[in-house]
C-alpha cells in the first residue's frame, strides 16, 4: 500500500513512523520548514504561504489562494489521494496556538476514512485515527497507557472494544455522552471495531526523547 506523509506547521513531537522508498512526502505550507529541519526536501509543497514566503524549491510546488475552503493540510491529503495513497501519517497537525486546526485535522482523518483511506495523526503522546465499518489493533507501549473512543457522527453502531479494562460489545455511541473516554489495556494489544458511523480512536504512547 502506497503511503503518504504530510508535514504541517503545528507542533512537532518527534518521528514515530518513517517514510520508506516509494512513499509520498508532502509539505503543507510552512510544514516545509519542518521537513528541512528533519533533513529532507518533500516531493510536493502545497499551500497559500500566508505564514511564510513562497519557497524556492526544485520539487513540485502548488500555490493556492488564501481564501479557500480547504486547509493546507486537507489540500495535502487530497494530493496524496490523487497519487493513489491509502495510508496517511500526519505530523505537525496538533498543538501550537491554533486548537481550531487540531479539530480541523481530526475532521481530516474522518475525510480520509470516508474515502476508504486511513490516517494517523501524531501528537506529543497520543495517536489519533478514525474508523468506520472496520477495526484497528493497538499495541500497548506504556504500562498505564489510555485508550479512548469518541463518536464523530450522530450515532456510531456496533462499537466493540476488546482487550481493554472496560469492554463494549456492539454498543451504540453518540457524540453527546463521552462513554468511551479513558480506557486501559488489559494485555499487550487491544482491538477496536465499529459498524456504521465515524469513530475517533486515540491512544497514549510514550513521549519521544
C-alpha positions as CSV (number, residue, x, y, z in Angstrom):
1,X,0.0,0.0,0.0
2,X,1.4,3.4,-1.0
3,X,1.7,5.7,2.0
4,X,1.7,9.5,2.2
5,X,3.4,11.5,4.9
6,X,2.1,15.1,5.5
7,X,4.1,17.6,7.4
8,X,2.2,20.7,8.6
9,X,3.1,23.8,10.6
10,X,1.7,22.8,14.0
11,X,3.7,21.4,16.9
12,X,6.1,18.6,16.2
13,X,6.9,16.0,18.8
14,X,9.3,13.6,17.0
15,X,9.1,10.9,14.3
16,X,7.1,7.8,15.1
17,X,6.6,6.3,11.6
18,X,9.3,6.9,8.9
19,X,8.7,7.1,5.1
20,X,10.1,4.2,3.0
21,X,11.2,4.2,-0.6
22,X,8.2,5.0,-2.8
23,X,6.2,6.8,-0.1
24,X,5.0,10.3,-0.9
25,X,6.2,13.2,1.3
26,X,4.1,16.4,1.2
27,X,4.8,19.7,3.0
28,X,1.7,21.7,3.8
29,X,2.7,25.4,3.6
30,X,5.2,26.1,6.5
31,X,5.5,22.4,7.1
32,X,8.3,22.7,4.6
33,X,10.4,24.2,7.5
34,X,9.7,21.0,9.4
35,X,10.9,18.9,6.5
36,X,14.1,20.8,6.2
37,X,14.6,20.6,10.0
38,X,14.3,16.8,9.6
39,X,16.9,16.9,6.8
40,X,15.0,16.3,3.6
41,X,13.1,18.0,0.8
42,X,9.5,16.9,0.3
43,X,8.2,15.6,-3.0
44,X,5.4,18.2,-3.1
45,X,4.9,21.6,-1.4
46,X,1.4,23.0,-1.3
47,X,-0.2,26.0,0.5
48,X,-1.2,29.6,0.4
49,X,2.1,30.6,2.0
50,X,0.4,33.1,4.4
51,X,2.7,32.0,7.2
52,X,6.0,32.1,5.2
53,X,7.4,33.4,1.9
54,X,6.8,31.3,-1.1
55,X,9.7,28.8,-1.1
56,X,12.3,28.4,-3.8
57,X,12.2,24.6,-4.3
58,X,13.1,22.2,-7.0
59,X,10.1,19.9,-6.2
60,X,6.6,20.3,-7.3
61,X,5.1,23.5,-5.6
62,X,1.4,24.2,-5.7
63,X,0.3,27.6,-4.7
64,X,-3.4,28.1,-3.7
65,X,-5.4,31.2,-2.8
66,X,-5.5,32.4,0.8
67,X,-9.3,32.5,0.7
68,X,-10.4,28.8,0.2
69,X,-12.5,26.2,1.8
70,X,-9.7,23.6,2.4
71,X,-7.0,23.9,5.0
72,X,-3.5,23.4,3.7
73,X,-3.4,20.0,5.4
74,X,-6.6,18.9,3.7
75,X,-5.2,20.1,0.4
76,X,-2.1,18.0,1.0
77,X,-4.3,15.0,1.8
78,X,-6.2,15.5,-1.5
79,X,-2.9,15.4,-3.3
80,X,-1.9,12.2,-1.6
81,X,-5.2,10.6,-2.5
82,X,-4.8,11.7,-6.1
83,X,-1.4,9.8,-6.1
84,X,-3.2,6.6,-5.0
85,X,-2.1,6.7,-1.4
86,X,-4.4,5.0,1.1
87,X,-2.4,5.2,4.3
88,X,-1.5,8.7,5.7
89,X,0.7,9.8,8.5
90,X,0.2,13.4,9.7
91,X,2.9,15.4,11.5
92,X,2.7,18.9,12.8
93,X,-1.1,18.8,12.8
94,X,-1.8,19.4,16.5
95,X,-0.8,21.8,19.3
96,X,0.6,25.3,18.7
97,X,-1.6,28.3,19.0
98,X,-4.4,27.0,16.8
99,X,-6.6,24.4,18.6
100,X,-9.1,25.0,15.8
101,X,-6.7,23.5,13.3
102,X,-6.3,20.5,15.6
103,X,-10.0,19.9,15.4
104,X,-10.0,20.6,11.7
105,X,-7.3,17.9,11.3
106,X,-9.4,15.4,13.3
107,X,-12.1,16.0,10.7
108,X,-9.4,15.4,8.0
109,X,-9.0,12.0,9.5
110,X,-12.7,11.5,9.0
111,X,-12.4,12.8,5.4
112,X,-9.8,10.1,4.8
113,X,-12.0,7.4,6.4
114,X,-14.9,8.2,4.2
115,X,-12.6,7.9,1.1
116,X,-11.5,4.4,2.1
117,X,-8.2,5.5,3.4
118,X,-6.7,5.5,6.9
119,X,-5.0,8.4,8.6
120,X,-2.8,8.5,11.7
121,X,-2.2,11.9,13.4
122,X,0.6,12.2,15.9
123,X,0.5,14.5,19.0
124,X,3.0,14.7,21.9
125,X,1.9,11.5,23.5
126,X,-1.2,10.4,21.6
127,X,-2.0,8.9,18.2
128,X,-5.4,9.6,16.5
129,X,-7.2,7.7,13.8
130,X,-10.8,7.4,12.6
131,X,-12.6,4.2,11.6
132,X,-16.0,3.2,10.1
133,X,-17.1,-0.3,9.2
134,X,-13.7,-1.5,10.2
135,X,-11.2,-2.0,13.1
136,X,-7.9,-1.0,14.4
137,X,-5.5,-3.0,16.6
138,X,-3.3,-1.1,19.1
139,X,-0.2,-2.2,20.8
140,X,0.4,-1.2,24.3
141,X,3.7,0.9,24.7
142,X,3.0,2.3,28.2
143,X,2.3,0.4,31.4
144,X,-0.8,2.6,32.2
145,X,-1.5,4.0,28.7
146,X,-5.0,5.0,28.0
147,X,-7.3,4.4,25.0
148,X,-10.3,6.5,24.2
149,X,-13.0,6.4,21.5
150,X,-15.5,9.1,20.6
151,X,-18.5,9.3,18.2
152,X,-18.0,11.8,15.4
153,X,-21.4,11.3,13.8
154,X,-24.9,11.3,15.3
155,X,-24.5,7.6,16.1
156,X,-21.8,5.0,15.8
157,X,-23.2,1.5,15.7
158,X,-21.7,-1.9,16.8
159,X,-18.8,-0.4,18.8
160,X,-16.8,-3.3,20.2
161,X,-13.7,-2.9,22.5
162,X,-11.6,-6.0,23.2
163,X,-8.5,-6.3,25.4
164,X,-9.5,-3.2,27.5
165,X,-10.5,-2.8,31.1
166,X,-14.0,-1.6,30.1
167,X,-15.1,-3.7,27.1
168,X,-18.0,-3.0,24.9
169,X,-19.9,-5.4,22.7
170,X,-21.7,-4.0,19.7
171,X,-22.6,-0.8,21.7
172,X,-24.1,2.4,20.2
173,X,-22.2,5.6,20.9
174,X,-23.3,9.2,20.4
175,X,-21.4,12.5,20.5
176,X,-23.3,13.9,23.4
177,X,-22.0,11.3,26.0
178,X,-18.3,10.5,26.3
179,X,-18.7,6.9,27.4
180,X,-15.6,5.8,25.6
181,X,-13.1,8.1,27.3
182,X,-10.1,6.9,29.3
183,X,-9.9,3.1,29.0
184,X,-6.9,0.9,29.8
185,X,-5.1,-2.1,28.3
186,X,-5.6,-5.5,29.9
187,X,-2.8,-7.1,27.9
188,X,-0.3,-6.2,25.2
189,X,-2.9,-5.4,22.5
190,X,-6.4,-4.1,22.1
191,X,-8.8,-4.2,19.2
192,X,-11.5,-1.5,18.5
193,X,-14.1,-2.1,15.8
194,X,-17.3,-0.4,14.8
195,X,-20.1,-0.5,12.1
196,X,-21.7,2.5,10.5
197,X,-20.6,5.9,11.8
198,X,-17.3,7.6,12.3
199,X,-15.4,6.6,15.4
200,X,-12.4,8.7,16.6
201,X,-9.8,6.4,18.3
202,X,-6.9,7.8,20.3
203,X,-4.3,6.0,22.4
204,X,-1.4,7.1,24.6
205,X,2.2,6.4,23.6
206,X,5.5,7.3,25.3
207,X,6.8,10.8,24.6
208,X,9.7,10.9,22.2
209,X,13.0,11.7,23.8
